[in-house]
Amino acid sequence: MERIIEEIREDLDRRIAVAADRLADRTPSEDPAYAALPGRTALRDRIHHHLRQAVDGLVRTSRGLPVDLSDARDTGTLWAEQGLPLASLLRAHRHGGRLLWQSLTEAVAANDRAALPRLLPGAAALWDVLEQMADAASDAYRLAESPRAERDRELRASLLDALLDGTGAAAEAAARLGLPARGRFAVVVLGPPGLPAGGPEPAAPRVLWRNRADGETGLVELGHHPLESVRELLAPSGVRAGVSPVVEGAADLARARRLAVLALRASPASAGPLTVLLDERLPAALVAGQPELAGRLRQVVLGPVLALPPEDRRVLLTTLGTWLTCQGSTTYAAQRLYCHRNTVSNRLRRLEQLTGRSLSDPAQVVELALAHAAVVRHAQAEPEPPRAAGPPGLSRRHRDDTPA
């Protein structure tokens, strides 16, 4: 093989130069990753050098010497540092190998067509050389890519933090993350333990996740998708989540994150949807966002009820919550509570007497509803110890379960 190459060396060098020009011209148009790299001349020189190194490797192999892979490693390191995908590097490598074999066969045919059969055994040797060079470039690429990928992750995290905390230029951070400055966005905050490994699957809408010390947070680029699509995206994960309302600018994402935190804090601890949209739980979010005022609201509005014995207190608060859920229908509340509607009416009248609020006054109903939300929120944060087993209902001193 060495003798054949020496016979055609001058013609082969010329054909390799032409092949390098052809590959440098076609590669950027076929692979956008190369189109993003600066300098067609630098690309052509790198290809030309790679093809010449493959020929030198073929000669060394015919002499029983190892292939010099230092340049292949340098190429892998260079393209990793410039952000070229490894798949693009290997694709161009394969194209170069085919052009090199074509140049070899054309040069041999032009010099002595009868020598072509002697070239055929060299095909296996050439592809072995090319494979060694590809492996060396790949190994060097991966070695160089690891710290670069870590730097990219740190940069991405800092840009997301700038948007979610409102600490940087929002438009610039959004642009560097590939987000529009104006659009339809939302923020989702997850409860512990966060997303399971591998989920949710990347799908529309696009979500940029950030695992922070205060919880796992996702920046959602909704585009034309409805806000409800966030619930659908998270449903398979089985994780509790709070979702902000839609905001239209990257500069509003810090506010959206604060609202998503409130939505999570307002989400029911047990029953109810796992993913809560803020607008679905505004009263609960209101008291969650103002814990000091919520405590005052509990005592001022429902203090006399909270002072009752535990079982009495539980029954009255459960009845009030059910009546509110049933939109003020005593009949529907009775069905949910599995008791007579007169029993519900008796309990509600007693609650009115204790609180001094009338359930026929819309303004006072609002007070009771917010106070009830504050009680539920407080109970979730500081659950009562388990009570002794016994039949449900009020204590014997305040029995009101007999239909009137």
C-alpha positions as CSV (number, residue, x, y, z in Angstrom):
1,M,0.0,0.0,0.0
2,E,2.9,2.4,0.8
3,R,4.3,1.8,-2.7
4,I,1.0,2.5,-4.4
5,I,0.6,5.8,-2.5
6,E,4.1,6.9,-3.3
7,E,3.5,6.4,-7.0
8,I,0.4,8.6,-6.9
9,R,1.4,11.0,-4.1
10,E,1.4,14.2,-6.2
11,D,-1.9,13.5,-7.9
12,L,-3.4,12.3,-4.7
13,D,-2.4,15.5,-2.9
14,R,-4.1,17.6,-5.6
15,R,-7.3,15.5,-5.4
16,I,-7.4,15.6,-1.6
17,A,-7.2,19.4,-1.8
18,V,-10.2,19.4,-4.2
19,A,-12.1,17.0,-2.0
20,A,-11.5,19.3,1.0
21,D,-12.9,22.2,-0.9
22,R,-16.0,20.2,-1.9
23,L,-16.6,19.1,1.6
24,A,-16.1,22.5,3.1
25,D,-18.6,23.9,0.6
26,R,-21.3,21.3,1.2
27,T,-21.0,20.7,4.9
28,P,-22.5,24.0,6.1
29,S,-25.4,23.8,3.8
30,E,-26.2,20.2,4.9
31,D,-25.6,20.7,8.6
32,P,-26.7,23.9,10.3
33,A,-24.3,23.2,13.2
34,Y,-21.4,23.9,10.9
35,A,-23.1,26.9,9.4
36,A,-23.1,28.5,12.8
37,L,-19.3,28.2,13.0
38,P,-17.2,31.2,11.7
39,G,-14.7,30.8,8.9
40,R,-15.1,28.6,5.8
41,T,-11.3,28.7,5.3
42,A,-10.6,27.4,8.7
43,L,-13.1,24.5,8.1
44,R,-11.5,23.7,4.8
45,D,-8.0,23.7,6.3
46,R,-9.1,21.4,9.1
47,I,-10.7,19.0,6.6
48,H,-7.7,19.0,4.3
49,H,-5.4,18.3,7.3
50,H,-7.7,15.4,8.5
51,L,-7.6,13.7,5.0
52,R,-3.8,14.0,4.8
53,Q,-3.5,12.5,8.3
54,A,-5.7,9.6,7.2
55,V,-3.4,8.9,4.3
56,D,-0.3,9.1,6.6
57,G,-2.1,6.7,9.0
58,L,-2.6,4.3,6.1
59,V,1.1,4.4,5.3
60,R,2.1,3.9,8.9
61,T,-0.2,0.9,9.2
62,S,1.4,-0.7,6.1
63,R,4.7,-0.3,7.9
64,G,3.3,-2.0,11.0
65,L,3.4,1.3,13.0
66,P,0.6,2.7,15.1
67,V,-1.5,5.5,13.7
68,D,-0.7,9.0,15.1
69,L,-4.0,10.1,16.6
70,S,-2.8,13.4,18.2
71,D,-4.4,15.6,15.5
72,A,-7.6,13.6,15.7
73,R,-7.8,14.3,19.4
74,D,-7.0,18.0,18.8
75,T,-9.9,18.1,16.4
76,G,-12.3,16.6,18.8
77,T,-11.3,19.0,21.6
78,L,-11.6,22.0,19.2
79,W,-15.1,21.2,18.0
80,A,-16.2,20.5,21.6
81,E,-15.0,23.9,22.7
82,Q,-16.8,25.5,19.8
83,G,-20.0,23.8,20.6
84,L,-20.3,21.6,17.5
85,P,-22.5,18.5,18.2
86,L,-20.6,15.2,18.2
87,A,-23.0,13.8,15.7
88,S,-22.1,16.6,13.3
89,L,-18.4,15.9,13.7
90,L,-18.8,12.2,13.0
91,R,-21.1,12.8,10.0
92,A,-18.4,15.0,8.4
93,H,-15.8,12.4,9.3
94,R,-17.8,9.7,7.4
95,H,-18.2,12.0,4.4
96,G,-14.5,12.8,4.4
97,G,-13.7,9.1,4.4
98,R,-15.8,8.4,1.4
99,L,-14.2,11.3,-0.5
100,L,-10.8,10.1,0.4
101,W,-11.4,6.6,-0.9
102,Q,-12.8,8.1,-4.1
103,S,-9.7,10.3,-4.5
104,L,-7.5,7.2,-3.9
105,T,-9.2,5.1,-6.5
106,E,-9.3,8.0,-9.1
107,A,-5.6,8.7,-8.6
108,V,-4.7,5.0,-9.0
109,A,-6.9,4.7,-12.1
110,A,-5.4,7.8,-13.7
111,N,-1.8,6.6,-13.0
112,D,-2.2,2.8,-13.8
113,R,-5.6,1.3,-14.1
114,A,-4.1,-2.2,-13.9
115,A,-3.0,-1.4,-10.3
116,L,-6.6,-1.0,-9.1
117,P,-6.9,-4.6,-7.9
118,R,-3.8,-4.0,-5.7
119,L,-5.6,-1.1,-4.0
120,L,-8.6,-3.2,-2.9
121,P,-7.0,-4.8,0.2
122,G,-6.2,-1.3,1.3
123,A,-9.9,-0.5,1.7
124,A,-10.2,-2.4,5.0
125,A,-6.9,-0.8,6.3
126,L,-8.2,2.7,5.4
127,W,-11.5,2.3,7.2
128,D,-9.7,0.9,10.2
129,V,-7.5,4.0,10.3
130,L,-10.6,6.3,9.9
131,E,-12.3,4.4,12.7
132,Q,-9.4,4.9,15.0
133,M,-9.3,8.6,14.2
134,A,-13.1,8.9,14.8
135,D,-12.8,7.1,18.2
136,A,-9.9,9.3,19.2
137,A,-11.8,12.5,18.2
138,S,-14.9,11.3,20.0
139,D,-13.1,10.5,23.2
140,A,-11.3,13.9,23.2
141,Y,-14.7,15.6,22.4
142,R,-16.4,14.0,25.4
143,L,-13.5,14.8,27.7
144,A,-13.6,18.4,26.7
145,E,-17.4,18.6,26.6
146,S,-17.8,17.7,30.3
147,P,-16.5,21.0,31.8
148,R,-18.1,23.0,29.0
149,A,-21.5,21.4,29.6
150,E,-21.1,22.2,33.3
151,R,-20.4,25.8,32.5
152,D,-23.4,25.8,30.2
153,R,-25.6,24.4,33.0
154,E,-24.3,27.0,35.5
155,L,-25.0,29.8,33.0
156,R,-28.5,28.5,32.3
157,A,-29.2,28.3,36.0
158,S,-28.0,31.8,36.6
159,L,-30.1,33.2,33.7
160,L,-33.2,31.3,35.0
161,D,-32.6,32.7,38.5
162,A,-32.3,36.2,37.1
163,L,-35.7,35.8,35.5
164,L,-37.4,34.1,38.5
165,D,-36.0,36.4,41.1
166,G,-36.1,39.6,39.0
167,T,-32.5,40.4,39.7
168,G,-31.2,41.0,36.1
169,A,-32.0,42.4,32.7
170,A,-35.1,40.2,31.9
171,A,-35.0,40.8,28.1
172,E,-31.3,39.8,27.8
173,A,-31.7,36.8,30.1
174,A,-34.7,35.6,28.1
175,A,-32.9,36.0,24.8
176,R,-29.9,34.0,26.0
177,L,-32.3,31.2,27.0
178,G,-34.0,31.3,23.6
179,L,-37.2,32.9,25.0
180,P,-39.1,35.8,23.5
181,A,-39.2,39.0,25.6
182,R,-42.9,39.1,25.1
183,G,-45.2,36.1,24.9
184,R,-47.4,33.9,27.2
185,F,-45.5,32.6,30.2
186,A,-46.4,30.9,33.5
187,V,-44.4,29.6,36.5
188,V,-44.9,26.3,38.2
189,V,-43.5,25.5,41.7
190,L,-43.5,21.9,42.9
191,G,-44.0,20.5,46.3
192,P,-41.6,17.9,47.8
193,P,-40.2,15.6,46.6
194,G,-40.3,17.3,43.2
195,L,-40.3,15.5,39.9
196,P,-39.4,11.9,39.7
197,A,-36.4,11.0,37.6
198,G,-37.1,11.2,33.9
199,G,-40.4,13.1,34.1
200,P,-42.3,14.8,32.8
201,E,-41.5,14.0,29.2
202,P,-40.4,17.0,27.1
203,A,-43.5,18.1,25.3
204,A,-45.5,21.2,24.6
205,P,-45.6,23.5,26.3
206,R,-41.8,24.0,26.8
207,V,-40.7,24.1,30.4
208,L,-37.3,25.2,31.7
209,W,-36.7,23.5,35.0
210,R,-34.6,24.9,37.9
211,N,-33.9,22.9,41.0
212,R,-33.5,25.5,43.8
213,A,-32.9,25.3,47.5
214,D,-36.5,26.5,48.0
215,G,-38.0,24.0,45.7
216,E,-38.2,22.8,42.1
217,T,-39.4,25.6,39.8
218,G,-40.4,25.5,36.1
219,L,-40.6,28.5,33.7
220,V,-43.3,27.6,31.2
221,E,-43.4,29.1,27.7
222,L,-47.1,28.6,26.9
223,G,-47.2,29.9,23.4
224,H,-50.7,29.2,22.1
225,H,-51.3,26.5,24.7
226,P,-53.9,27.1,27.5
227,L,-52.8,27.3,31.1
228,E,-54.6,24.1,31.8
229,S,-52.0,22.3,29.7
230,V,-49.6,22.7,32.6
231,R,-51.9,20.5,34.7
232,E,-52.0,17.9,32.0
233,L,-48.2,18.0,31.7
234,L,-47.7,17.3,35.4
235,A,-50.5,14.8,35.9
236,P,-48.5,11.7,35.2
237,S,-45.8,12.8,37.8
238,G,-48.3,12.7,40.8
239,V,-46.6,15.7,42.4
240,R,-48.2,18.7,44.1
241,A,-47.8,21.9,42.2
242,G,-48.8,25.5,42.2
243,V,-49.2,27.4,38.9
244,S,-49.2,31.2,38.4
245,P,-51.6,33.1,36.2
246,V,-50.4,33.8,32.6
247,V,-48.0,36.7,32.3
248,E,-47.0,38.4,29.0
249,G,-43.5,39.5,29.5
250,A,-40.2,38.1,30.8
251,A,-40.0,41.0,33.2
252,D,-43.2,39.7,35.0
253,L,-41.8,36.2,35.7
254,A,-40.5,37.1,39.2
255,R,-44.0,38.2,40.2
256,A,-45.4,35.0,38.5
257,R,-43.1,32.9,40.6
258,R,-44.3,34.5,43.9
259,L,-47.9,33.8,42.8
260,A,-47.0,30.2,42.0
261,V,-45.6,29.8,45.5
262,L,-48.8,31.1,46.9
263,A,-50.8,28.7,44.7
264,L,-48.8,25.8,46.1
265,R,-49.2,27.0,49.7
266,A,-53.0,27.3,49.0
267,S,-53.3,23.8,47.5
268,P,-55.3,21.3,49.6
269,A,-53.1,19.0,51.6
270,S,-55.1,15.9,50.8
271,A,-58.3,16.1,48.8
272,G,-58.5,18.1,45.6
273,P,-56.3,18.4,42.5
274,L,-52.6,17.9,42.8
275,T,-51.8,20.8,40.4
276,V,-53.5,24.0,41.6
277,L,-53.9,27.1,39.4
278,L,-53.8,30.2,41.5
279,D,-57.1,31.6,40.2
280,E,-58.8,28.5,41.5
281,R,-57.7,29.1,45.1
282,L,-57.7,32.9,45.5
283,P,-59.2,33.1,49.0
284,A,-56.9,30.4,50.3
285,A,-53.9,32.1,48.5
286,L,-55.0,35.4,50.1
287,V,-54.7,34.1,53.6
288,A,-51.6,32.1,52.8
289,G,-49.9,35.3,51.6
290,Q,-50.8,37.2,54.8
291,P,-50.3,34.8,57.7
292,E,-50.4,37.5,60.4
293,L,-53.7,38.9,59.1
294,A,-55.0,35.4,58.6
295,G,-54.4,34.6,62.3
296,R,-56.2,37.7,63.2
297,L,-59.1,36.9,60.9
298,R,-59.4,33.4,62.5
299,Q,-59.7,34.8,66.0
300,V,-62.0,37.8,65.2
301,V,-64.5,36.0,63.0
302,L,-64.4,32.4,64.2
303,G,-62.8,32.8,67.7
304,P,-66.0,31.6,69.5
305,V,-66.2,28.6,67.3
306,L,-62.6,27.7,67.8
307,A,-63.1,27.9,71.6
308,L,-65.6,25.1,71.5
309,P,-64.7,21.5,72.5
310,P,-62.8,19.8,69.6
311,E,-65.7,17.7,68.3
312,D,-68.2,20.6,68.4
313,R,-65.7,22.8,66.6
314,R,-65.0,20.2,64.0
315,V,-68.7,19.7,63.2
316,L,-69.5,23.4,62.9
317,L,-66.4,24.1,60.7
318,T,-67.0,21.1,58.5
319,T,-70.6,22.2,58.0
320,L,-69.6,25.8,57.2
321,G,-67.0,24.6,54.7
322,T,-69.4,22.2,53.0
323,W,-72.1,24.8,52.8
324,L,-69.6,27.2,51.2
325,T,-68.5,24.5,48.7
326,C,-72.1,23.9,47.8
327,Q,-72.6,27.6,47.1
328,G,-74.9,28.2,50.0
329,S,-77.3,25.3,49.3
330,T,-78.4,23.7,52.6
331,T,-79.9,20.7,50.7
332,Y,-76.7,19.9,48.8
333,A,-74.6,20.4,52.0
334,A,-76.9,17.9,53.8
335,Q,-76.4,15.3,51.0
336,R,-72.6,15.7,51.3
337,L,-72.7,15.5,55.1
338,Y,-75.1,12.5,55.1
339,C,-77.6,14.2,57.4
340,H,-81.0,15.9,57.3
341,R,-81.1,19.4,55.8
342,N,-82.7,20.7,59.0
343,T,-79.6,19.5,60.9
344,V,-77.4,21.6,58.6
345,S,-79.7,24.6,59.2
346,N,-79.5,24.1,63.0
347,R,-75.7,24.0,62.8
348,L,-75.5,27.1,60.6
349,R,-77.9,29.0,62.9
350,R,-75.7,28.2,65.9
351,L,-72.6,29.3,64.0
352,E,-74.4,32.6,63.3
353,Q,-75.2,33.0,67.0
354,L,-71.6,32.3,68.0
355,T,-69.9,34.5,65.4
356,G,-72.5,37.4,65.2
357,R,-72.4,37.0,61.4
358,S,-75.4,36.4,59.2
359,L,-75.2,34.0,56.3
360,S,-77.7,36.0,54.5
361,D,-75.4,39.1,54.4
362,P,-73.0,38.7,51.4
363,A,-70.3,40.8,53.0
364,Q,-70.4,38.8,56.2
365,V,-70.3,35.5,54.2
366,V,-67.1,36.8,52.6
367,E,-65.7,37.3,56.1
368,L,-66.7,33.8,57.1
369,A,-65.3,32.2,53.9
370,L,-61.9,33.9,54.4
371,A,-61.8,33.0,58.1
372,H,-62.7,29.4,57.2
373,A,-59.9,29.4,54.6
374,A,-57.5,30.7,57.3
375,V,-58.6,28.0,59.7
376,V,-58.0,25.3,57.1
377,R,-54.6,26.8,56.2
378,H,-53.6,26.9,59.9
379,A,-54.8,23.3,60.4
380,Q,-52.6,22.1,57.5
381,A,-49.6,23.8,59.0
382,E,-50.3,22.7,62.6
383,P,-52.5,19.5,62.5
384,E,-54.3,18.6,65.7
385,P,-53.4,15.4,67.5
386,P,-55.6,12.4,66.6
387,R,-58.9,12.5,68.5
388,A,-60.4,9.5,70.3
389,A,-62.6,7.2,68.2
390,G,-66.3,7.9,68.6
391,P,-69.5,8.6,66.7
392,P,-69.4,11.8,64.6
393,G,-71.5,14.8,65.6
394,L,-71.7,17.4,68.3
395,S,-71.3,16.7,72.0
396,R,-74.3,15.7,74.0
397,R,-74.5,19.2,75.5
398,H,-75.0,20.8,72.0
399,R,-76.8,18.0,70.2
400,D,-78.7,19.5,67.2
401,D,-78.9,16.5,64.9
402,T,-82.7,16.0,65.4
403,P,-84.6,17.3,62.4
404,A,-86.6,20.3,63.3
